[in-house]
Each structure stands twice: as C-alpha cells, then as structure tokens.
Amino acid sequence: MPDEAQQAPVPVRVAVIGMGWMGRVHVQAYARVPHHYPDGTAVPMLAAVADDVPGRAESFAARFGAEAAHTDWRAVLDDPSIDAVSVTVPNFLHREIGVAVLDSGKHLWIEKPVGLTEADAAAVARAATRNDRRTAVGFNYRNAPAVQSARAMIADGRLGTVTHARFRLFSDYAAHPDGALTWRYQRDRGGNGVLGDLGSHGVDLLTYLLGDIDALVADTATFIPERAVPTGATSGHQLATSGVRGAVENEDYLSAQLRLVGGARCVLEASRVAVGEQNSYGFEIHGTAGMLRWDYRRMGELETALGAGFQDQPVSTVHVGPGAGDYAAFQPGSANPMGYDDLKVIEAHRFLRSVVTGVPEGATVEDAVRSARVLDAMTRSADEGRWVSPV
C-alpha cells in the first residue's frame, strides 16, 4: 500500500457546535492542519458553525469562511454532507449533543470531560461503538512533544521502576471573588467543578504516562461560596458586579493520593482559585534510576536526572526538538517554542486521520470514560472520607 505522502488527501467536511473561545480554537486548528501536515491524509473543509447566542454563529461564519451558520445545533446533524463535528459546548450538554452527533452517522471531536459523570461519558462511548464512528477528546496536554518524550523514556525504563510522582494543575481563573456565576459553578451544568475542568487533564496525563490507578483517597473544598449572577450571555471567565449573588455548587480545589496498579504512589492536586498561578500545570516523576519534570509554561523543556550516580545526581534541561512527538510539523530545530493552539492542531490532525483511516488515534472517548471513572471515585472518596477503587 502506498504511504501517506503518496496518497491524495481526502476532503473531510467539518462543523463546530459551540462558538465560544474553544469553538474558535477548533476552527483555527482545522484551518491550520494542511499548513503543518501538507502530506496528510485529510483536508478539513469548514461546512458549518452553530451557537444559540444570537449573531455569534453568523459572526464566526463570516470571519472564518464557514458555508453555513445555525442557532440550532440540530441543523448541523441534518446536513448529510458533513462528515465530522466538533462539540465545544458546556459540560451538561456533552452527552445529549455527543450522542446525537454519533447517531447521525458523523464522527465526533468533543471537549473534555465529556459530560458530568462516567455515565455521561460511557453513553457517548456506546454511541461511538454502535455507529462505528471515530472520536477524539480534548486532552491536549498529552500532545506536547516533551510529554511524548517523557512517555517514551518511562516506557524504555530510563527511570527504572517508577516509585512516586506529583501532578499539579493550578490556575487563577476563578480566584476573583467577583467572577461571574456561570454554568461552570453549577452542579447540574458544570458537574464536579475543578475535578472535571483541570482534574480530568491531570488524570489523563497521569494514566497516559504511568498506567491505571488501583486506589485513591481525595479531599475537595469550595473556597468562594458565592458569586455574582451575570445579567447576560457570558464568554470565558468574565467578572460580574450585580448585586444578586448565588451559591457556588461545586469544587474549587482537589487533592488526591493515588496508588497505581504498578505500585507507584502519586499525588494529584488541582485548583481554580490559586492566586498567583496562571496555567501552572506539570508533573515530576521519580523512579529507581532517575527523575523527570515538566512544566506546561516551558512546554518544550524536560528536566531530567539520569545516570548511575543516584545520590547527588545533577539535573539537566533538555530542549525537545524534531523527533519528539509532532514537533517537526511546527519547528525545524530544538528550543523553538510551541503553544497551546499547536497542541490542538495536533489533536485535529490525529482526529481527521482517524476519520479517513478508520484507526483510532490520540485521546478518544474511551480515555474520557477512564478519566471520568477516576473523577467519580474522587468525589465518592471525598464524600465518604475513605480510600476507594475507581472500578
């Protein structure tokens, strides 16, 4: 069979449902795929965008060249020419829209955490299976070339046997007490708060790098109990100064200790109210023969301590480059920086390639089910004050 470079790219007609910030990221990621993967298997064509906020879809369609704009997302599913759909709506809509997309015969790229609970994610996974459709989920941090390198180092045994690790996801997006009481803070619309938002990324990174979790104990807290009710449509993490305040119904903070199936011990900590922390995400992993450390804000760097010294082992900074993950699709030499949007381009490329080849690639809805199962276990542990198994 001819290799990918010898095949004519296949047009894939795509649509995006939910035109907030993440919807824009998806649209731009699709547009950039041919730029970074010119010999790829698929070329996306933006067929439609949809959003229920009046005028938003039309504005995005004009800006990005979509063929159609809709206020009702169901119109996207009624178009038989559309092959694949991105879903970037609030969490409480993930299950309904995700299942509907798959049942309409279209492939699905959906943002994490895929619903509010494991049951929601599992429903989407069942829809993908019964319709034989490909899926992708927005666990984008695993796509960083340095994370790919870290995974290879662990798999090759360069750290020896992994003994313990720490995963950190700190942000200040909800730290302001006047942050608007959006869907993110409501249990029936935003689910379990920081667990689903940042904790889901942490669980995916942890299991992607180190394997399955055997047992865990978790603690959660809500530090800002009330927020101002917004008076109109919101986008992102905006402030509100109305006199009406409502209760925050889900978690600001998570701390969990985990025992892995392979025997390693881990700590996962996440906060959306960490003053002074902006996208402070990363991990450090220790083994019997070495250590590695990664900080998302220095995406192209890995700190490593490897060798035969064990005690007083020096730490080196490695700048990843071509040969690490998909780095070569973006930069020609080591230490040239990549950014968040680049990770979504990688995600889009893998999704489109899976649509054309029929072979799952990258994070799929099954990974979302696994993450949600762990998050549900964390919630149960925090409620009951005991160790639980995420099975």
C-alpha positions in Angstrom: 0.0 0.0 0.0 1.4 3.5 -0.8 2.5 5.5 2.2 0.6 8.6 3.4 2.8 11.0 1.4 1.8 9.3 -1.8 -1.9 9.5 -1.3 -4.1 12.4 -2.3 -5.5 14.0 0.9 -9.2 13.2 1.4 -11.6 16.2 1.9 -13.4 16.0 5.3 -16.3 18.3 5.8 -16.4 19.5 9.4 -18.7 21.6 11.6 -18.3 23.1 15.0 -21.1 23.3 17.6 -20.4 26.0 20.3 -18.7 29.1 19.2 -17.1 30.4 22.4 -13.3 30.6 22.8 -12.9 26.8 22.5 -15.0 26.7 19.4 -12.7 29.3 17.8 -9.7 27.2 18.8 -11.2 24.2 17.0 -12.0 26.2 13.9 -8.4 27.6 13.8 -7.0 24.1 14.4 -8.8 22.7 11.5 -7.6 25.6 9.2 -4.0 25.0 10.2 -3.9 21.2 9.7 -2.9 21.5 6.0 -0.2 24.1 6.8 1.6 21.8 9.3 0.7 18.4 7.7 0.8 19.2 3.9 1.1 15.5 3.0 -1.6 14.4 5.4 -4.4 12.0 4.8 -7.2 14.6 5.3 -8.0 18.2 4.3 -10.8 19.8 6.5 -13.4 22.0 5.0 -15.5 24.1 7.3 -19.1 23.4 6.4 -21.0 24.9 9.3 -20.9 26.5 12.7 -23.6 26.6 15.3 -24.3 28.6 18.5 -27.5 29.5 20.3 -26.3 33.1 21.2 -28.0 35.4 18.5 -25.5 36.5 15.9 -22.5 34.6 17.3 -22.5 31.8 14.7 -23.1 34.3 11.8 -20.1 36.3 13.0 -17.8 33.3 13.2 -19.0 32.1 9.8 -18.2 35.4 8.2 -14.8 35.5 9.9 -13.7 32.0 9.2 -15.4 31.2 5.9 -18.0 28.6 7.1 -20.5 27.8 4.5 -23.5 27.9 6.9 -24.3 29.3 10.4 -27.1 28.0 12.7 -28.6 28.9 16.0 -29.9 25.3 16.4 -27.2 22.7 16.6 -29.6 20.0 15.2 -29.4 21.7 11.8 -25.7 20.6 11.6 -26.8 16.9 12.1 -29.4 17.2 9.4 -26.8 18.1 6.8 -25.8 14.7 5.2 -22.7 16.3 3.6 -21.0 16.9 7.0 -18.6 14.1 8.0 -17.3 15.2 11.4 -18.4 17.6 14.2 -16.6 19.4 17.0 -18.6 19.8 20.2 -17.3 22.6 22.4 -20.4 23.4 24.5 -20.8 23.5 28.3 -20.4 20.1 30.1 -24.0 19.5 30.8 -24.7 19.4 27.0 -21.9 17.0 26.1 -24.0 13.8 26.5 -27.0 14.9 24.6 -25.2 16.5 21.7 -22.3 14.0 21.6 -24.7 11.0 21.3 -26.8 12.8 18.7 -23.7 13.6 16.6 -22.7 10.0 16.6 -26.2 8.6 16.0 -26.4 10.9 13.0 -23.5 9.0 11.5 -20.9 11.7 12.0 -17.5 11.4 13.7 -17.0 13.4 16.9 -14.3 15.6 18.4 -15.6 16.7 21.8 -14.0 18.7 24.6 -13.3 17.1 28.0 -14.6 16.0 30.4 -17.4 14.6 28.1 -20.4 15.2 30.4 -20.8 15.4 34.1 -20.1 11.8 35.2 -18.8 8.5 34.0 -22.3 7.6 32.9 -22.4 10.5 30.5 -19.0 9.7 29.0 -20.0 6.0 28.7 -23.2 6.9 26.9 -21.1 8.8 24.3 -18.7 5.9 24.0 -21.6 3.4 23.4 -22.9 5.7 20.7 -19.5 5.7 19.0 -19.3 1.9 19.2 -22.8 1.2 17.8 -22.3 3.6 14.9 -18.7 2.6 14.3 -17.6 6.3 14.4 -14.2 7.7 15.3 -13.9 10.0 18.3 -11.4 12.5 19.8 -11.4 14.2 23.2 -9.6 17.4 24.1 -6.9 16.0 26.4 -4.4 18.2 24.6 -1.6 18.3 27.1 -0.6 14.7 26.3 0.1 16.0 22.7 3.1 18.2 23.9 6.3 16.8 22.3 8.0 16.9 25.7 5.2 14.8 27.2 5.6 12.3 24.3 9.3 12.2 25.1 8.7 11.6 28.7 6.3 8.7 27.9 9.0 7.1 25.7 11.6 7.5 28.5 9.4 5.9 31.0 8.4 3.0 28.7 12.1 2.4 27.8 13.0 2.0 31.5 15.3 5.0 31.7 13.8 6.0 35.0 14.0 2.4 36.3 10.8 1.5 38.1 8.6 4.5 38.8 8.3 4.9 42.5 6.3 8.2 43.1 5.1 11.2 41.2 3.3 14.5 41.6 0.9 16.1 39.1 -0.1 19.8 39.5 -2.8 21.8 37.8 -3.1 25.3 39.4 -5.0 28.2 37.8 -6.4 31.6 39.0 -9.3 31.8 36.5 -11.8 31.6 39.4 -9.8 33.4 42.0 -11.5 36.7 41.8 -14.5 36.9 44.2 -16.4 38.8 41.5 -16.1 36.1 38.9 -19.5 35.6 37.3 -21.6 32.7 38.4 -21.6 30.9 35.1 -22.6 27.3 34.3 -19.1 26.2 35.4 -20.1 26.7 39.1 -23.4 24.9 39.0 -23.6 21.2 39.8 -26.2 20.3 37.2 -24.4 22.2 34.4 -20.7 22.2 35.3 -20.6 18.9 37.2 -17.8 18.5 39.8 -16.1 21.8 39.2 -12.3 21.8 39.2 -12.3 18.0 39.0 -13.9 17.9 35.6 -12.1 21.0 34.4 -8.5 20.6 35.5 -8.6 17.3 37.3 -9.6 15.5 34.2 -6.5 16.7 32.4 -4.4 15.6 35.4 -5.9 12.1 35.4 -5.4 11.7 31.7 -1.8 12.8 31.9 -1.2 10.5 34.9 -2.7 7.4 33.3 -1.2 8.2 29.9 2.3 8.3 31.4 2.1 5.8 34.3 -0.9 3.5 33.8 -4.0 2.6 35.7 -5.0 3.6 39.2 -5.7 0.9 41.8 -7.0 3.0 44.7 -7.2 6.6 45.8 -8.2 8.9 48.6 -9.3 12.5 47.9 -10.2 15.8 49.6 -12.1 18.7 48.0 -13.1 22.2 49.0 -15.0 25.2 47.8 -13.3 28.4 49.0 -15.5 31.1 47.3 -19.0 30.0 48.2 -21.0 32.7 46.4 -20.6 34.6 43.1 -22.4 37.4 41.2 -25.2 36.3 38.8 -24.5 37.6 35.3 -27.2 39.6 33.6 -26.5 38.4 30.1 -24.6 35.9 27.9 -21.0 35.2 29.1 -17.8 34.1 27.5 -14.7 32.9 29.2 -14.1 33.8 32.8 -15.5 37.3 33.0 -16.4 39.3 36.1 -19.9 40.3 37.2 -20.7 43.1 39.7 -24.5 42.8 40.0 -26.0 42.9 43.5 -27.5 39.4 43.1 -25.3 36.6 44.3 -25.8 32.9 44.1 -24.3 29.8 45.6 -21.3 28.0 44.1 -22.3 24.4 44.0 -19.1 22.6 43.0 -15.5 22.3 43.9 -12.7 24.9 43.8 -9.9 22.6 44.9 -8.9 18.9 44.7 -6.1 16.9 46.4 -5.8 13.2 45.9 -3.3 10.5 46.8 -3.2 7.6 44.4 -1.8 4.0 44.3 -1.1 2.8 40.8 -1.5 -0.8 39.6 2.2 -0.9 39.0 2.9 0.0 42.6 3.9 3.7 42.3 2.4 6.3 44.6 1.2 9.6 43.2 -0.3 13.0 44.3 -2.6 14.9 42.1 -3.6 18.5 43.1 -5.8 21.0 41.2 -7.1 24.4 42.0 -9.1 27.0 40.0 -8.6 29.7 42.8 -4.8 29.7 43.1 -3.9 33.4 43.3 -0.6 34.0 41.5 -0.9 30.8 39.4 -1.7 31.1 35.7 -1.9 27.7 33.8 0.6 26.2 36.3 0.4 22.7 35.0 3.0 20.0 35.2 4.4 16.9 36.8 7.5 15.3 38.3 8.1 11.6 38.1 10.7 9.7 40.2 12.0 6.2 39.6 14.6 3.9 41.0 17.1 5.2 38.4 16.1 8.7 37.5 13.7 11.7 37.6 12.0 13.8 35.0 10.0 17.0 35.4 7.8 19.1 33.0 6.1 22.5 33.3 3.5 23.4 30.7 4.6 27.0 30.8 8.0 25.8 29.5 6.4 23.4 27.1 9.5 22.4 25.1 11.7 21.6 28.1 12.2 18.4 30.1 14.2 18.4 33.3 15.9 15.1 33.8 18.2 13.4 36.3 19.5 10.2 34.7 22.7 8.2 35.1 24.4 5.9 37.6 25.1 8.4 40.4 21.7 8.1 42.2 22.8 10.4 45.1 23.7 14.0 44.2 22.6 13.2 40.6 22.7 16.5 38.6 19.6 17.7 36.8 19.8 18.6 33.1 17.4 20.6 31.0 16.6 19.0 27.6 15.1 21.1 24.9 13.0 18.8 22.7 13.1 19.1 19.0 12.4 17.3 15.8 12.0 13.6 16.6 9.9 14.3 19.7 6.2 13.7 19.0 4.9 16.0 16.3 7.5 18.8 17.0 8.9 18.7 13.4 5.5 19.6 12.0 5.8 23.0 13.7 9.5 23.9 14.2 12.8 23.0 12.5 15.1 23.0 15.5 15.2 22.4 19.2 14.2 25.1 21.7 11.8 26.9 19.2 8.7 27.3 21.3 5.3 25.8 20.6 2.0 27.0 22.2 -1.4 25.8 23.3 -3.1 26.2 19.9 -0.4 24.0 18.4 -1.4 21.1 20.6 -5.0 21.5 19.3 -3.7 21.3 15.7 -2.0 18.0 16.6 -5.3 16.9 18.1 -7.2 17.9 15.0 -4.8 16.2 12.7 -5.0 12.9 14.6 -8.8 13.1 14.7 -9.0 13.7 10.9 -6.6 11.0 10.2 -8.6 8.5 12.2 -11.7 9.6 10.3 -10.0 8.7 7.0 -8.1 5.6 8.0 -10.7 4.2 10.5 -7.9 3.6 13.0 -8.4 5.4 16.4 -5.5 7.8 17.2 -4.8 10.1 20.1 -7.2 10.6 23.0 -10.6 9.1 22.4 -13.9 8.9 24.3 -12.7 5.7 25.9 -10.0 7.8 27.6 -12.7 10.2 28.8 -14.6 7.3 30.3 -11.5 6.2 32.2 -10.8 9.7 33.4 -14.5 10.2 34.5 -14.4 6.9 36.4 -11.5 8.2 38.4 -13.1 11.6 39.0 -16.3 9.9 40.2 -14.2 7.8 42.6 -12.5 11.0 43.9 -15.9 12.5 44.5 -17.0 9.4 46.3 -13.8 9.3 48.4 -14.2 13.0 49.4 -17.8 12.4 50.4 -17.1 9.3 52.4 -13.7 10.1 53.7 -12.0 6.8 52.7 -9.9 5.1 50.1 -11.9 3.8 47.1 -11.1 1.9 44.0 -12.0 3.5 40.6 -13.6 0.4 39.1 
